[in-house]
Amino acid sequence: MGEKQKGVADILRQFPFSETASDPPPFFFDEVDEEEEANKKAKGELYSILNLPRNASDQDIRAAFKRLSLVYHPDRHSHSSEMQEMARERFTALQKAYEVLSDPIKRAQYDEEDNPDAEFKQLGPVRLTPDEMRDRLRKARMMEMQKESDLRVGHRSVSMFMMNVGKVAQRWRPVIDRFIIDHNTTLPFSEKDKLILHPSMAIDGARGMTSLAIEYERSLSPRSQLGIEYAIGANPSQEITLSRVLSSTSTMEACLSMNSGGPSFKTSFNKSISKRFLYNLEWEVRPGMSSAVSAGITSNAENHQVSVEVGLEGASISAKATAKKKLSDITTAIGIFRLGAMDLLGVEMGAQRRLTRNSSIQVSFSLSLVQGATVKILIQRGAHSFVFPLVISQRLSLRSVLFTAFVPSIISMGVKTLVLEPLRKRHERRRIEREKEMEVDHIEKLRENARDDLVLLTPVVKRKVDAEVEKGERGLIIILAVYGNLSEFDADKYVPPPNTRMNFTSAAARSSDHLVEAGHTEAQATSTIAELGLDSDYINVTTAVQYQVENSRLLLYATSKSGLPGFCDPCPGQVKHLFIKYLYNGKVMKMKVGESDSVHLPSLH
């Protein structure tokens, strides 16, 4: 096909960096913002109330319910109408948790939906096992989500602005060598029918081109789909595509097209070998021209992805290897190696960084024997992508290689340090302040509930502290426990308000030598009821943690801590941790864990 017949898609394919721009990032580790994750309702709240793991047995659930009933049953607080009312409210929540988790059907639905306020409806026959129920619920949810997605108008776009840095330096003004706008709009008009409009425009030097493709898609069955496309403009063509889901792990697609170069037939096959490996085959036949065959395999792991693709077109062989490594929750390193085809030999290295839940930026440098040295910038916002290839030099030289490799890194570090990071911190502070103002009443109610919990737990904790002290050095005593956003918490300087301190230490504890030998006063060995103001992002949970100690062992499972007795969420929308300072074996030790991390004291290590 001659150069004049090239369409916008052909030009975009010259820049492999823009391959990710036409669709959402194919490898983004399914990440979610810490902000978004923290704002979600804490998962496993019912398990947290009972302090149980998700795989707890029926016997474990009954035992936990019985143990907490001894604390929260209203009849155990008949001496005080106020405490009896507190206990009645807590016991109601405890009964609800037990009712759901002790019923196999309700528990299966809760595990899938994770919504303690949901109305638990019985789906399907009672003979279904919990695993079968979870599978049915998961499939039903996926079908609903797919139906909503199919009926939603979708719009994607790619805008590319290519500049030659050498020309800019000579003329001292921006010079755009290539400009492309590529749109894709999906218009569903029924559950089975879609109309897709694909207009595009490109300016390449002094030459411009436009094209418009109209595609009709029809769902023939839950497994089959037919597409008919008609394109006019720079490269007119007609296509008929049939795709079919062969099984739960494989798909196949066949496409018959006609353009100015003649007819062609292309078929592709994708197969998932396992949860980690996926391979694909593609074969294209073009009468009067050389056919093309390509094969690729992709390996996905938790923190990295590696893919290799090999193609054969006539007598020409090409190969491409891509590696992506997750460096942090928001940063991914990318490396690409190409051999043959348009590049002869090319290397690309860069990194992608997520800015917000819906936006990211990717910066890389590319060295090619054909295209020279290029710095490439990709900014994505939702389904819209903006590509900025900056051609440093059309020929490789030591100076161009060094400039391409190091200057962008220095500039990006400067921008991040001086601009992006201060803006992010300011935005985060404003977000937290707004949420505090909006949820001030809700947070105060949560803290009141936690204080009520501590009042009910106090008699039990007193007995537990006495029992632990009597064991001498083998007893486990929680000196201090604090939960919430601990970014500004200093354990060495923190002292609970004097008017909130409650003495749980018996005469035996006061005379215990190991507390004195450890250098800790009675006040430090006591538990507290937190009366922290609303301006604080953490609460004192020493009493609540000491309550969980059984036989000199503390075990908190990998569920949200905010649902535990005596806990609450003091800072909705923020990342939370639990700090524990404890005395065991005559030594004072500290630990800090995340919101959903497990705790096992004394440590098994």
N, C-alpha and C positions, 0 to 999 in steps of 0.2 A: 504494500500500500504506500503510495507516495506521501511526501510530507504535507502536501496541500490538502490531502484527504483526512488528515488526522483530526479527530474530534477532541472535545474537552477531556473525556475520560482517558484518552491516550496520553495527553499532556500530563495529567495528574499522575499517571502511572510512571512517569519519568522520575517522580519524586517519592520514593518508597516511604519517606517520612510522613507523607500525607495519607498513607493507606489507612491509618487509624482515624482519619478525620471524617470519613464518610459515615462512620458508625460510632456509637459510643465506644470508649476504650475497651478493646477485647480482653485486656488483662489488667484489671485494676484491683485484683484480690478481693473483689466484692466488699470493698471497704466501706465503713460508715464513719462519719465524723464522731469524735469523742463527744462533741456537743449534741449531736443527734442521738447517740447511744445513751448519753446521760439523761436526756429528756424523755426517753421512752420509759414506760412503766416498768419497774424492776421485775425481771422475769423470776418465776418460781416463788411468788410471795407466800403462797400457802405452805410450801415446803419450808420457807424461812420461818414462818410462825411456829412450826413444830421443830425447827432446827434439824431437818432431815435432808439427806441427799435425794436426788430424783429417782434413784434406783432402790429406795427404801422398801423393805418388805412389809407385808401386812402386819406382821408382828411388831416391827419397829414403829409403825404408825400408831398401833394401839398403845404401845408402851409410852410413846411421847405424849399422846393425848391424856393418858392416865396421870403421867407425871405433872403436866401442866394443870390438869383439873384440880390437883391438890392445892394449887396456888390460886386459881381463878374461880373456883366454884363459889357462888354467892353464899351458900350456907356456911362456909368457913369464915365468913366475915360478918356474921349476924350481930356481933357486938357493936358495929358502927353502921348506921344507915348509909352514910356517905361512902364508906369503903365497900359496902355491899352493892351500891349502885355502880361503882367503878368496876367491881368484879363481874357484875352481870353483863356489862358491855363487853368486857374482854372475853368472857366465857362464851358469849354469842359468836364472836369472831372465831374462837377456838373450835366451837361446834361445827361452824361452817367449813373450816379447813378439814376437819375430820370427816365430815359428811361427804365431801368431794373426794378426798384421797383414799377413803376406805371403800369406795364404790368403784369397781374396775372400769365400768363404762364411763362414769363421770371423770375419773382420773385420766383415762385415755384421752378424752376430749379436752380436758384442762391442759394436759401435757402438750397437745397440739396447738391450742388457742392461747394458753397461758393468760387467761382472763378470769380472775376470781369473781368478777361480777356478772359473768355470762349466765344466761339461762341454759341449763344443761338439758339438751334434748336428746332423746334416744334415737340414734340413727341406725337403721338396719336391724336385723334380728338379734335377739339377746345372745345367741350362740356365738357371735363374733368374739374373738379374743381381743385383748387390749391392743396388741400389735396390729391386728387386722382393722380395728377401729381407727387407730392412728393413721394407717395407710389410706383408708377411705376418706377420712377428714382432709388429709393432705391433698388428695386428688381432687376432692370437691372444691377446696380453696383455690387450687391452681386453675381449675376450669372457670371459676368465677372471675379470677384475675385476668385470665386470657380473654374472656368474653368482654370485660370492661375495656381491656386494652384494644381489642379489635374494633370496638365502636368509638374509639377516641381518634380525633384528627391528629395526625402526626406531621411534624415539619422538621426537616433537617437541612442543614446548609453547610457548605464549605466555601470559604473565601481565601484566596491565595494572592499574596503580593510579593513578587520576586524582585529583589534589588541587587545590583552589582556594586559592591562597596568601592571597587576601584574607580568606577565612573563617578560615584558620588564624591570621592576625594578629588578627582580632577575638576569637576564642575561646581563643587561646593553647594550642591543642591540635590534633593532626592530625585532619583531616576528609577522609575518602576519599569523593569524590562518585560515583566509578564504579570498579567492580572486575570484572575479567574473567579467567577461566581457560579456556584453549582448548588441548585436547590432540589429538594425532594419532598413533596407534599402528598400525604396519604389521606384520601377522603372516603371513609367507609360509608356506604349508604344502606347496608343491611349486615346481618351477622355473617353472611357468606360472600358478600361482594364488596370490592374496593376499587377505587379509581386512584391511580398514582400519576401525578404530574411531575415531570422532571425537566425544568428549563435550565439552561446553562449558557454562559457567555464567557469568551476568552479573548484577550488581546495579547498577542505574542509579537513584540516588536512593532512593526508597522502593519501587521496583519491581524484582522479580527474575525471572529466566527461566533455563530450562535446556533443553538439547537434546542428542540423541544421534543421530549419523548412522552407519550401518553400510554399508560399501561393499565389494563383491566385484569384484576385478579378474582378468581372464583374458587371458593372452597367446594370441591366436588364431594368430599366426605371428610370425616375427622382425620383421615390419613393422607388425603390427596388434594392437590391444589393445581389449578391451571392459570397460566398467565399469558396475555397477548399484548405485545408492545408494538407501537408504531412511532418511529422517530423521523422528524424532518429537520432540515437545516444543513449544517456543515457535513454531516455524515449520515444521510438518510438510511434507515434500516427497518426491517420488520422481524419480529421474534415471536416464537411460540414456545413456552416453557411449561413443562409438567414436572412437578415434584411429588415425591411419595415417601411417606414414613414406612420403612420396611419392617422395623421392629422397634423395641424400646431403646435400642443402641445403634441403629443404623438408618440412614436416609439416602435417597438417590434422586438425582435431578437430570432431566434431558432437555436440551434447548436446540431448536432448529431456527436459524437466522438467515436473513438475506440482506446484503448491503452492496455497496458499489464494487466491492471486490469479489462478489459472487456468493453462492450459498455456503453454509457451514453447519456442522452438527457437533454439539458438545455435550458430553455427559460426565457427571461427577458422582462419586460415591463416598460417603463418610461413615466411619464405623468407630464406635467407642469400644476399645479392647477391654478396658477396665476403668475404674474411677480415675486413674491417673493418665492413661494413654488413649490417644485418639489419632487415627490415621485417615488420610483422604487420598483418593485417586481421581485424576481428571484426564479426559481424552477428547481432543478436538480434531475433527476431520474437515479439511477444506479442499474440495476438488480443484485440481489445477495448481494447488499450492502445497507446501509441506505441511504435514500433520504435526500435532504437538501432544506430548504426553507429560504429565507431571505427577509426582507422588510426594506426600509429606507425612510426617509423624510429629505429634506434639505430646510432651510430657508435662503434666501439671502436678505440682506439689504445693504444700501450704504456703511456702515463702518464695517459690521460684517457678519459672516456666522455661522450657527449652523446646524449640521446634526446628526441624530440618526439612527443607523442601528441595527436591531435585527435579529438573525439567529437561526435556529433550524436544527440540524443534528442528526437524530436518537433520543437518549435521552439527547443529549447535547444541551444546550442553551448558546448562546453567545450574547453579546451586545457591542456596541461601540458608543461613543459620541464624537464629535469633535466640537470645538469652535475656531473661528478665528476672531480676532479683529484688525482693522486697527488703529495703534497708530499714524502714520504720513504718509506722502506721500510715504515713502520708507520703512517703517517698519511695520510688521504684527506679532502680538502675536498669538501663537498656543497652544492649550491645547487638549489633547486626553485622554479619559478614556476608558479602556477595561475591560470586565468581561467575564470569561469563555474561551472556546477553548484553545489555546496554552498558554495564559497568566495567566489564573485563575483570577488574578487581576493585572492590570497594569495601570500606570499613566505616561503620557509624557507631558512635558512643554518646550516651547522654543520660538524662534522668527526667523522670516525670514526678511532679509534686502536686498533690491535691491542695487547693487553696480553700475551698468550701465543699459542701456536700455535692454541689452541682457544677463545680468549675475546677479546672486543673491547668497547669502549664508544663510544657515539656520543652527542654532545650537540649540540643545535641550538635555535635560537629561531625561532618562527613568528609571523608577523603576518598577520591575516586580517580582512577587513571583517565577516565573520560570526562567527568564533570568537574574535576579539580577539587578545591577546598571550599566547603560551604558550611555555614552555621545555620541551623534550622530551629525556628521557634514555632511552637504550636500552642495556641490558647484555646481551650474548650470551655464552653459555657452551656451546660445542658447538651442538646443535640446540635449545637452550632459550633463550628470550628473555624479558627482564623490561623492561616499558615503564612509564615514569613521566612522564606529561604533567602539568606543573605550570601551571595556569591563573593567569597574573599578573593579567590584567584581561579581562573579557568585552567591553570596549569599548576602541577604540584611542584613546590620548591621548599627548601628548609624553612624559609621565612614564613611562607604561607601556612605550613604545617604548624609551626610554633604559634603563630598568631591565632589560627583556628582553634588550637587545643587549649591555650591558656587565657587569652584575653576574655572570651565569653565567661569563663569560670570566675575570673576576677570581678568582672562587671556584675555577674549575678550575685556573688557574695556581698558586694557592696550594696546593691539594691535591696537584698534581703535584710542586711543588718541595719541600714540607714532608713529604709522606707517601709518594706513589707512587715517586718517584725514589730516596729512601733505601731503601725496601723492595726495589726492583728490584736496586739495587747489592748489598745484603746477600744477596739470593737468588742473584745471579750469583756472588758470592764463595764462598758455600757450595757451589754446584753445582761450581765449578771445583776446590775443595778435595776434594770427594767423588770426582770423577773422577780426580784425581791419586792419591789413596790407592788407588783400585781399579785403576789402570793403571800403577802405579809400575814393576812388573816389565816390562810391555810397552814403556813408554817407554824404559827402560834398554836393552832389547834393540834398539830402533830406533836409539838413539844409538850403541850398539856397532857396529851394521851400518854406520852413517854413518862412524864412525871407521875401520873396516876399508876402506871405500871410499876414504877420503882417503889411506890408506897406499898403496893401489894406484895412485891418481892422482898421487901426489907426483912420481915421476920424469918423467911427461909434463908436469906443470905447471911443473917446473923449466925444462925445455927451452922451453916456451911463454913463460915470463917472460923468459928470456934473449933469445928472438927478438923480443919486443915492445920490450925495452929497446934493442936494437940499432937499432930504427927511430927512436929519438930521440923527438921530441915527437909523432910520428904513431903511436906505439905506445899500446896500451890496456892499462893496468895496474889491476887491481882492488886498491885499498888495503884496503877492508873491506867485507864483505857479511854481513849478519845476517838470519836468517829465523825467523819465529815470531810470537808475540803481542808486538808492539813498543810496547804502551801505556805501559810503564815504561822503555823503552830510550832512553838518551841517547848519541847517537853521539859527542859531544864528550868525554864522560867515560869512555866504554867503552875499556878496555885489556885485550886478551887475556891470560890467565894466562901469566907468563913461562915456566913449565915446559912449556907446550904450543906455544910458538912455533917454527915451522920456517922456516929461512932458505932461500928459493928464489932469492935474488938472487945472480947471478954476479958475477965481478970487473968485468965490463962494467957491470953495474947499480950496483955500489957506487961506481964512478967516474963515473957518469952525472951530468952537471951539472943536468939539468932536474929531477931529484928534489930536489936541494938547493935549487935556485932556488924550487921550489914550497913550500919550508919544511917538508918532510917527511923524517923520519929514515928510516934503513934499516929500523928496526923497524916503522914505519908502512907501509912498502911491501912488507912480507912477508905471506905468507898464514899461516893458522893451522889447527891441528886443534883443534876446540872440545872442551874438557873441562868444560863447564858442568855444575853440579850439577842434581839433579832439581828443585830449588826454582826453577830458571830456566825461563821460558817461551819462550826463543829460543836458537838455536845459531849459531855462527860458521860460515859457509859460503864464506869467501873463496876457499879452494882450489877448491871445487867450482864456483864461478862463473868463476874464472880458467880452469878447464879448458874451459869452453864458449866461450872467446874463440878465434875463428879469423880470421887475417889482420886483426887489429885491429878486429874486429867481434864484438859480443855479441848473440846472438839467442836469446831464450827465448820459446817459443810460449805461447798462451793455454790452457795446461793446468795441472793441479795441480803445484806446485813440489816437493811432498814426495817425488815419485817420481824426481826427478833424481839422477844419481850424486853421492854425497856429501851428499845432503839426507836429512832424515827429518821426521816430524811430531812436534815437541817438546811440543806442547800439544793433544792431541786434544780436540775439542769447543769450541775457541776460534777466533776470527777471526784469520787470520794475514796478515802482510805480508812483503815482501822489501825490505830497505834495502841500497843499494849506494853506496859511496863510491869513486870511480875517478879516475885521472889520464889525461888525454888532451889533446894539443895544448898542453902546458905548464900546464894548468889543472886544479885539483881540483874535481870536481863531485859532487853527490849526487842520488839519486832514491829514491823509495819507491813500490812498486806492490803491488797486491792479490794474493791467493793465485793467482788464475787470470788475471791480466792478463799481456799480452805485454811483453817488454822488447826494445828495439832501441837499442844503443849503438854508436857515437855517435848521438845523436838525429838524426832526419831533418829536424827543424824548423830 
